[in-house]
Amino acid sequence: MGLQFDKLATEPKLKVLVFGASLRADSLNRRLAALAARVAERSGATVDHAQMRDFDVPSFDGDAEKESDIPRGAEELRRRLTESDAFIVSSPEYNASMPGLLKNVIDWASRFRPQPFDGKHGLLISASPSMVGGNRGLWSLRVPFEHLGARIYPDMFSLAQAHKALVGERIADDDLQARFETNVQAFLSLAEAAKHYPCMKRAWVEFLGEPPGSVADRIDPAPV
Ligand SMILES: Cc1cc2nc3c(=O)[nH]c(=O)nc-3n(C[C@H](O)[C@H](O)[C@H](O)COP(=O)(O)O)c2cc1C
């Protein structure tokens, strides 16, 4: 018998930020993100539907950071992450890695304190016309997210030949659609459990082995 997932049962509802990390109007990743959002809503979560354009920022520049505030797009990502319990990002793969625009806004948003990715549960998904479905990009994306303390779900869904596999508002193959839904729901179950029973309480320390108190020592204290 396969795994069965009940609807998320408890109040307040789990809130999930969902976006596709592409600016393209016909983006396959935007469509896959919309599909994940529908599964989340059907499972009882509240979804904040975002667009990559909401998080548009100039290239990271340490001088600009000193002279002016962190750009509005990064502030928007910080705000919406902070207001959410979890996030789902559908990311294209560019040259076997993550898109530069996504890494750039992660870098900007990582400059806020408290650092907004710390402790957030994240699900990574991807869509690509290729046979790997963009999965190599997701492995690269795990690195900055996990470095920043996000809890990235072990299973990552990558839709191969996505230009053919996505038909209308679903994955045409019923078995693959079911596998996708199971992946999203299993992630939501874990995020919901963590929301109500926060077991891992630890400080975020950027470089654990640095001498405490040095200029490079960046710490967010553990939640009480
Ligand atoms: C600069 C660039 C590099 C790309 N590199 C890869 C790649 O390494 N692997 C892959 O599967 N697709 C690659 N692609 C194709 C993208 O997967 C494809 O354009 C996809 O539709 C982009 O996502 P989107 O539809 O959400 O915009 C690349 C596309 C561009 C523009």
The ligand as an SDF file (V2000), in Angstrom:
LIG
                    3D

 31 33  0  0  0  0  0  0  0  0999 V2000
   21.7840   30.2300  -20.1330 C   0  0  0  0  0  0  0  0  0  0  0  0
   21.0060   28.9420  -20.1890 C   0  0  0  0  0  0  0  0  0  0  0  0
   21.5920   27.7800  -19.7720 C   0  0  0  0  0  0  0  0  0  0  0  0
   20.8710   26.5880  -19.7700 C   0  0  0  0  0  0  0  0  0  0  0  0
   21.4490   25.4540  -19.2860 N   0  0  0  0  0  0  0  0  0  0  0  0
   20.6850   24.3470  -19.1030 C   0  0  0  0  0  0  0  0  0  0  0  0
   21.1970   23.2060  -18.4350 C   0  0  0  0  0  0  0  0  0  0  0  0
   22.3290   23.1590  -18.0100 O   0  0  0  0  0  0  0  0  0  0  0  0
   20.3810   22.1430  -18.2440 N   0  0  0  0  0  0  0  0  0  0  0  0
   19.0810   22.1530  -18.6920 C   0  0  0  0  0  0  0  0  0  0  0  0
   18.3660   21.1870  -18.4460 O   0  0  0  0  0  0  0  0  0  0  0  0
   18.5660   23.2030  -19.3510 N   0  0  0  0  0  0  0  0  0  0  0  0
   19.3310   24.3090  -19.5610 C   0  0  0  0  0  0  0  0  0  0  0  0
   18.8160   25.3980  -20.1910 N   0  0  0  0  0  0  0  0  0  0  0  0
   17.4650   25.3130  -20.7580 C   0  0  0  0  0  0  0  0  0  0  0  0
   16.4280   25.6520  -19.7190 C   0  0  0  0  0  0  0  0  0  0  0  0
   16.1950   24.5170  -18.9190 O   0  0  0  0  0  0  0  0  0  0  0  0
   15.1330   26.0530  -20.4320 C   0  0  0  0  0  0  0  0  0  0  0  0
   15.3670   27.2360  -21.1490 O   0  0  0  0  0  0  0  0  0  0  0  0
   14.0100   26.2120  -19.4520 C   0  0  0  0  0  0  0  0  0  0  0  0
   12.8180   26.3300  -20.1870 O   0  0  0  0  0  0  0  0  0  0  0  0
   14.2390   27.4320  -18.5610 C   0  0  0  0  0  0  0  0  0  0  0  0
   13.2780   27.4770  -17.5330 O   0  0  0  0  0  0  0  0  0  0  0  0
   11.9360   28.3250  -17.6670 P   0  0  0  0  0  0  0  0  0  0  0  0
   11.1000   27.6820  -18.7510 O   0  0  0  0  0  0  0  0  0  0  0  0
   11.2950   28.2120  -16.3410 O   0  0  0  0  0  0  0  0  0  0  0  0
   12.2930   29.7510  -18.0200 O   0  0  0  0  0  0  0  0  0  0  0  0
   19.5300   26.5850  -20.2300 C   0  0  0  0  0  0  0  0  0  0  0  0
   18.9550   27.7860  -20.6630 C   0  0  0  0  0  0  0  0  0  0  0  0
   19.6860   28.9440  -20.6410 C   0  0  0  0  0  0  0  0  0  0  0  0
   19.0100   30.2370  -21.0710 C   0  0  0  0  0  0  0  0  0  0  0  0
  1  2  1  0
  2  3  1  0
  2 30  2  0
  3  4  2  0
  4  5  1  0
  4 28  1  0
  5  6  2  0
  6  7  1  0
  6 13  1  0
  7  8  2  0
  7  9  1  0
  9 10  1  0
 10 11  2  0
 10 12  1  0
 12 13  2  0
 13 14  1  0
 14 15  1  0
 14 28  1  0
 15 16  1  0
 16 17  1  0
 16 18  1  0
 18 19  1  0
 18 20  1  0
 20 21  1  0
 20 22  1  0
 22 23  1  0
 23 24  1  0
 24 25  2  0
 24 26  1  0
 24 27  1  0
 28 29  2  0
 29 30  1  0
 30 31  1  0
M  END
$$$$
